Amino acid sequence: MSFKPANNIQDLQYFGEFGGVNPSISDSSTYTFLSAKTMFDTFEGNADGCYLYSRHSSPSNLYLGEALAAMEGTETAIVTSSGMAAITSVLLQLCSAGDHIISSRTIYGGTYAFLKNFTPKFNIRASFVDITKLDTIEKAITKNTKAIYCEVVSNPLLEIANIKELAEIARKHELKLIVDNTFSPLSISPIKLGAHIVIHSLTKFINGSSDTVGGVVCGTQELINELRNVNNGAAMLLGVTMDSLRASSILKNLRTLHIRMQQHSKNGLYLARKFEADGLKTVYPGLESHPSHTLFKDQMNKEYGYGGMLTIDVGSLHNANELMEMMQEKNLGYLAVSLGFYKTLFSAPGTSTSSEIPHEEQKAMGLTEGLIRFSIGLDADIERTYKMMRQCMETLGILKSKKLSKIA
Ligand SMILES: *Cc1c(COP(=O)(O)O)cnc(C)c1O
């Protein structure tokens, strides 16, 4: 049976207390109790439906969390102040001193830095592996391993994780499979493929307007209860809560995610095909030349496409910088990190979002200096965009000129 994540979001109904079509925003940090006994029970965690203090939970945050849980097909979710807040809380909740994590080596720079430089302070160690090589993952498992961590579509190399196979390895060794699905919301539903926990940076496609940071952990009721436990919950004690105003604004944006993803994917596929035909080294999961094209195709919810992320290699950092500056000047997008905006965003990962990864390791994983990462925007006329980008590349000598129909 196919999984319909956008339907699951749409089918949730919340009304404001006066019949408003959007739920009211909870504008309080603390909540009154009619009886002292209920307050005590809430502290003990047995008074579901009662709010205590907004670092613990708030109605607006619960609405957003429930919508994201519906999207991912988990029992529930907790929203957090950022994607990193979600990632760090989950890892610190699941691991104690002495524990070990197996992580994909091509992950978001902040996550990499956390596991490489920060968790060793608590004697939590990570092994970084090529997530596409399943046998090396199994070999890296030790008696202390607690979790396998990966991104469905890796940043910035756009490698695809085989979630089904990874889930099978996790099951066999009783590990948790934690998947960061930030690059592929709706397109991929990791829980349906066997993952245990799904994380998103809401900052990117899900919110889609580059006006806030936010994150979410989607998982079982048990895990989410643990995260918010007043005595030992990482989310509760590290204080990673999201503000209610933000939660309500992200919930409104979430409702158009399916339309936006379809447009990001349509534009991404168009440009990837054109760039590849032009002879540029292009990486996009929707291209047949992508080493994991078939894998992505088998795992995806077809109607949302292959996403908005693609990379090209323009040979050198110098070329990359010149091209990005020129494209920005021509208003084709912004030289900026992050992703999932209406406008195309581009950056050279080696010197920006992945600069936490040492130079030699970048090289070993195939992160070249001339790599440009694109988050393709919602452009209404992607053909015009392509022609203008192509012209920039010709002007800079990255591509040889070829007769193109004049741009109107
Ligand atoms: C941006 C990003 C994060 C971190 O999210 P923040 O909201 O910036 O904290 C984590 N994972 C991936 C894949 C990202 O792109």
Boltz pocket constraint, residues with backbone or C-beta under 6 A from the ligand:
constraints:
  - pocket:
      binder: B
      contacts: [[A, 81], [A, 82], [A, 83], [A, 84], [A, 85], [A, 108], [A, 110], [A, 111], [A, 151], [A, 153], [A, 155], [A, 180], [A, 182], [A, 183], [A, 201], [A, 202], [A, 203], [A, 204], [A, 213], [A, 214], [A, 215]]
      max_distance: 6.0
